[in-house]
Amino acid sequence: MRASLSPKQIARIEGWDGTVASPWNAATVVILRDRRAGRETFLIRRRATMAFAAGMYVFPGGGVQESDFEPAQRRDCCWPARTRHR
């Protein structure tokens, strides 16, 4: 199946001035589960009104801010040690 672009999307592409967005810290969550019929994954559909990837199915995620970390984690991020089950 081939997706077609809306007139609004075409206008945005044709009017692009070459400016590239600055990168920022972000996180994505991939949720999988095994079922008898096969593996399932959780996706969300972006709103049709969004400027980027409108209407697309994506893994949930979002931006990461400095305030999301405790002070000790900002220096040395060690996920395995912090996420072990106790």
N, C-alpha and C positions, 0 to 999 in steps of 0.2 A: 504494500500500500504506500502510495506517495502522498505526502502532505503538501498542500498548496499554501502559499502565503496570501494573507489578506492585503487589500490595498494599503492599509495603514502600515503593515510591516514592510511592504515594498517601498513606501515613501520614506520610512525611517532608514532603510538600507541605502537608498539613493541619496539621501540627505546627509549621510555620515561624513563627518569632517576628519576622520582618522584619529580622533581622540580616544585613548584607551583608558579604562578605569584603573585606579590604583588598587592593588591587592589588599586584602584584609584577612585577619584570622577568622576561620569559619570551622564549623563541625558538621559532619553528616552522620546519620545513624542508619545502619543497615540491619533490619530485623528479619531474621530467617527462622523458619520452623519446618521440621520434617513431618510430613503427613503420609499416610498410606498411599495416596494418589501422587505424591511427589513433594518437592520442596515448595514452600510458599514464602513470599516476601511482602513486606508492608510498604506501600507507596502512597503518596498523596498527590492530588491533582492541583496544580497551581491555578489560581483564578485567571479567568480569561482577560481580565483588565490589567494584569501585571505587565510591566514594561519588558521584563526578561522572561523568556520561556513560557509565555502565557498559554494556559491550557495543557501544558505538558505534565506527564506523570513523572514524579521524582522521588528520591529518598528524602525523608524529613531531615531538616537541618536548619542551621541559622548561624548568625555571627557569634563570635567569641570576644568578650571584652576582658580587659585586665582585671576588672572587679569580679570576674567569675572564678578566679583563683585565690587561694589562701596565700599569704606572703611567702611561706616556705615553698609552695609549689611553683611560684614565679621563677625561682632560681633554678630548681632542678625538678623537672617534670618526670616522674617515675610512675607511669600508669599501672604496670603490673603489681607493684607493691601496694598501691592504694586501693586496688579493686579486688583483691583476694577475698573470698568468702571467709567469714570468721566463725 
